[in-house]
Amino acid sequence: MGVVLIIAGCVVLVTMTAGLFDYLGKRTAAGGDKALAGRVAVLERRLAELEQGATERDDTVRKLEGELSFMTNLLESRNRQ
């Protein structure tokens, strides 16, 4: 009889523990949605800024490559004369 009571008590304890963790997980997830949405918005803004910076750098590199090409052609033409 004592063994049955111990087994039943353990089953009840495991069930209550699982229910408690499920409840705590759902409660944390419900509050975490707002924080997660805020984090996503911040990361999207930072990503847009990085993309804009990369585009600006690409434009600057293209401009410098054009100037370098012009200067190289100018120096070559001077050396030929």
C-alpha positions as CSV (number, residue, x, y, z in Angstrom):
1,M,0.0,0.0,0.0
2,G,2.8,2.4,0.8
3,V,4.5,1.7,-2.6
4,V,1.3,2.6,-4.4
5,L,1.0,5.9,-2.4
6,I,4.6,6.8,-3.3
7,I,4.1,6.0,-7.0
8,A,0.9,8.0,-7.1
9,G,2.5,10.9,-5.3
10,C,5.4,11.0,-7.7
11,V,3.0,10.9,-10.7
12,V,1.0,13.8,-9.2
13,L,4.2,15.7,-8.5
14,V,5.6,15.2,-12.0
15,T,2.3,16.3,-13.5
16,M,2.1,19.4,-11.3
17,T,5.7,20.3,-12.1
18,A,5.1,20.0,-15.9
19,G,1.9,22.1,-15.6
20,L,3.8,24.8,-13.7
21,F,6.6,25.0,-16.3
22,D,4.0,25.1,-19.1
23,Y,2.2,27.9,-17.4
24,L,5.4,29.9,-16.7
25,G,6.5,29.3,-20.3
26,K,3.3,30.6,-21.7
27,R,3.3,33.6,-19.4
28,T,6.9,34.5,-20.4
29,A,6.1,34.1,-24.1
30,A,3.1,36.4,-23.9
31,G,5.2,39.2,-22.4
32,G,8.1,38.4,-24.7
33,D,6.2,39.1,-27.9
34,K,6.2,42.9,-27.2
35,A,9.9,42.8,-26.4
36,L,10.6,40.6,-29.4
37,A,8.7,43.0,-31.7
38,G,10.8,45.9,-30.4
39,R,14.0,44.0,-30.9
40,V,13.0,43.1,-34.5
41,A,12.1,46.7,-35.2
42,V,15.5,47.9,-33.9
43,L,17.3,45.2,-36.0
44,E,15.4,46.1,-39.1
45,R,16.3,49.8,-38.7
46,R,20.0,48.9,-38.1
47,L,19.9,46.6,-41.2
48,A,18.5,49.4,-43.3
49,E,21.2,51.8,-42.1
50,L,23.9,49.2,-42.9
51,E,22.5,48.7,-46.4
52,Q,22.4,52.4,-46.9
53,G,26.0,52.7,-45.8
54,A,27.1,49.9,-48.0
55,T,25.4,51.5,-51.0
56,E,27.2,54.8,-50.2
57,R,30.5,53.1,-50.0
58,D,30.0,51.3,-53.2
59,D,29.2,54.6,-54.9
60,T,32.3,56.1,-53.4
61,V,34.5,53.2,-54.6
62,R,33.0,53.4,-58.1
63,K,33.8,57.2,-58.2
64,L,37.3,56.6,-57.0
65,E,37.9,53.9,-59.6
66,G,36.7,56.2,-62.3
67,E,39.1,58.9,-61.1
68,L,42.0,56.5,-60.8
69,S,41.3,55.2,-64.4
70,F,41.3,58.8,-65.6
71,M,44.5,59.6,-63.8
72,T,46.2,56.4,-65.1
73,N,45.2,57.3,-68.7
74,L,46.4,60.9,-68.2
75,L,49.8,59.7,-66.9
76,E,50.1,57.1,-69.8
77,S,49.4,59.7,-72.4
78,R,52.0,62.0,-70.9
79,N,54.6,59.3,-70.9
80,R,53.9,58.6,-74.6
81,Q,54.6,62.1,-75.6
